[in-house]
């Protein structure tokens, strides 16, 4: 993992709402729908979409489309690689 990727992930993790989204996704057997995320965070749908987009761009969560709905799962490999890279700095 290069430093540019570490920077992108760090920026994505630099927001409390995004950290809460990651925690929610992880605690729900790794698969969570956007509307369920809204229940946990008490934020508007556009706000949730913005935060989810940042996490997807950082590859911390992965979208999976099922019918008309998107479900999100934690990308544990990217998170582990990020933690390892931070530990080596």
C-alpha positions in Angstrom: 0.0 0.0 0.0 1.5 3.3 -1.1 1.3 6.5 1.0 -1.3 8.1 -1.3 -3.6 5.2 -0.5 -2.8 5.6 3.3 -3.7 9.3 3.0 -7.0 8.6 1.3 -8.0 6.1 3.9 -6.9 8.4 6.7 -9.1 11.1 5.4 -12.0 8.8 5.1 -11.5 7.7 8.7 -11.2 11.2 9.9 -15.0 11.7 10.3 -16.9 10.4 13.3 -20.0 9.4 11.1 -17.8 7.3 8.8 -16.3 5.5 11.8 -19.8 4.8 13.1 -20.8 3.5 9.6 -17.8 1.1 9.6 -18.7 -0.1 13.1 -22.3 -0.7 12.1 -21.3 -2.6 9.0 -18.9 -4.7 10.9 -21.4 -5.5 13.7 -24.0 -6.7 11.2 -22.3 -9.8 9.9 -20.5 -7.6 7.4 -23.5 -6.7 5.3 -25.7 -3.6 5.8 -28.2 -1.7 3.7 -28.1 2.1 3.5 -31.5 2.5 5.1 -30.4 0.5 8.1 -27.3 2.7 8.4 -29.7 5.7 8.6 -31.4 4.2 11.7 -28.0 3.9 13.5 -26.8 7.4 12.8 -29.9 9.5 12.7 -28.6 11.3 9.6 -30.4 12.2 6.4 -30.2 9.9 3.4 -28.1 12.4 1.4 -25.7 12.6 4.3 -25.4 8.9 4.6 -24.8 8.6 0.9 -22.0 11.1 1.0 -20.2 9.3 3.8 -20.7 5.9 2.2 -19.3 7.2 -1.0 -16.2 8.3 0.7 -15.8 4.9 2.4 -16.3 3.1 -1.0 -13.8 5.4 -2.7 -11.3 4.6 0.0 -12.1 0.9 -0.6 -13.0 0.4 3.1 -16.4 -0.9 2.3 -17.7 -2.7 -0.8 -21.1 -2.2 -2.4 -23.2 -5.1 -3.5 -26.3 -4.5 -5.5 -29.2 -6.8 -4.9 -32.3 -5.8 -6.9 -32.9 -2.1 -6.3 -30.9 -2.0 -3.1 -27.3 -1.7 -2.2 -25.7 -3.6 0.7 -22.3 -2.7 2.1 -19.7 -5.0 3.5 -16.4 -4.2 5.2 -13.2 -4.7 3.2 -11.2 -6.3 5.9 -8.1 -6.8 3.8 -7.8 -3.1 3.0 -8.3 -2.2 6.6 -5.7 -4.7 7.7 -3.2 -3.5 5.1 -3.8 0.1 6.3 -3.2 -0.8 9.9 0.0 -2.7 9.1 1.2 0.2 7.0 0.5 2.7 9.8 2.3 0.5 12.3 5.4 0.5 10.1 5.6 4.3 9.8 
